[in-house]
Amino acid sequence: MTGLVMYDNIEVGKFWYSLKGLIRCHQSHFTCAIHSEDKWLFFDDLVQTVKTFPTLEAMQRQIPIGSFFAVYELNDQSSKIEMLLRNCSKTPETVAIENNYQNNPVES
């Protein structure tokens, strides 16, 4: 991961996503790292023990080589905020229109 910038959180549209895992490929061998309870767990099927790292940066220093694929998860707090904002902007008129449309959808 030398020179690779990996973000813990990214914004896509109006939502935030948190980094939950990394898949690593090095010389046709795949390994993975999972973020769990404020630490990183690194799994390698060729090694019997699981390596633990306190931070993503610490793991990057120890395992710098390979191709990495990131796995992100929708940040629950982000989706709750978006839902609240969406609901706050609704007026009684828009709610009535929405409810009417859901009960009587327009056919094309």
Secondary structure in CASP SS format (residue, H / E / C, confidence):
PFRMAT SS
TARGET T0000
AUTHOR 0000-0000-0000
METHOD secondary structure of the structure
MODEL  1
M C 1.00
T C 1.00
G C 1.00
L C 1.00
V C 1.00
M C 1.00
Y C 1.00
D C 1.00
N E 1.00
I E 1.00
E E 1.00
V E 1.00
G C 1.00
K C 1.00
F E 1.00
W E 1.00
Y E 1.00
S E 1.00
L E 1.00
K E 1.00
G E 1.00
L E 1.00
I E 1.00
R E 1.00
C E 1.00
H E 1.00
Q C 1.00
S C 1.00
H E 1.00
F E 1.00
T E 1.00
C E 1.00
A E 1.00
I E 1.00
H E 1.00
S E 1.00
E C 1.00
D C 1.00
K E 1.00
W E 1.00
L E 1.00
F E 1.00
F E 1.00
D C 1.00
D C 1.00
L C 1.00
V C 1.00
Q C 1.00
T C 1.00
V C 1.00
K E 1.00
T E 1.00
F E 1.00
P C 1.00
T C 1.00
L H 1.00
E H 1.00
A H 1.00
M H 1.00
Q H 1.00
R H 1.00
Q H 1.00
I C 1.00
P C 1.00
I C 1.00
G C 1.00
S E 1.00
F E 1.00
F E 1.00
A E 1.00
V E 1.00
Y E 1.00
E E 1.00
L E 1.00
N C 1.00
D H 1.00
Q H 1.00
S H 1.00
S H 1.00
K H 1.00
I H 1.00
E H 1.00
M H 1.00
L H 1.00
L H 1.00
R H 1.00
N H 1.00
C H 1.00
S C 1.00
K C 1.00
T C 1.00
P H 1.00
E H 1.00
T H 1.00
V H 1.00
A H 1.00
I H 1.00
E H 1.00
N H 1.00
N H 1.00
Y H 1.00
Q H 1.00
N H 1.00
N C 1.00
P C 1.00
V C 1.00
E C 1.00
S C 1.00
END
